[in-house]
Amino acid sequence: MYCKKGFTIIELLVTLAILGILVVSVIPVLTGVEKKAKDSSISQVAASIRSGMEAYHQMNSAYPLQSQISSWEDLDIKLEVIELGQKE
């Protein structure tokens, strides 16, 4: 009687493909690439906001919404309204 030992090439390829997918999905998490990208994006947005506020200040001699904002919560509300394009 013939006894089959070992794996077929298809089984090996499927196993290697699964391992490859797992490795590719884990590497960015382990290296911190995602966190660095988010931090970079936040820094760019903050710089853009700062530049816009300075340009507004130079044209109007006051910062935008200066009289209407007294806390971070007020600023969040104003920014959400602006982002959604709503009128107050």
C-alpha positions, 0 to 999 in steps of 0.5 A: 500500500502506498502512503503519501507523505509531505505536502503538495505544492498547492498547500505550500503556496497557500500557506506562504500566501497566508503568511505573506499577507499576515506579515505585510499587515503587521509590519506597519504596526510594528514599525510605527509608520501609521503613527508617524503619518498621522502625526505628520498630517496633524502638524501640516494641518496645524501649520495651515490653520496657523498661517490662515489665522495670521493672514486673517489677523493681518487683514483685519487686525484681529483673529477670527472669532476672537470675541466669540471663543472663550474656551476650547469647547467653543472653538470646537463648535465653531470649527464644526459649523465651519466644516459642515458649511452651516450658518449660525 
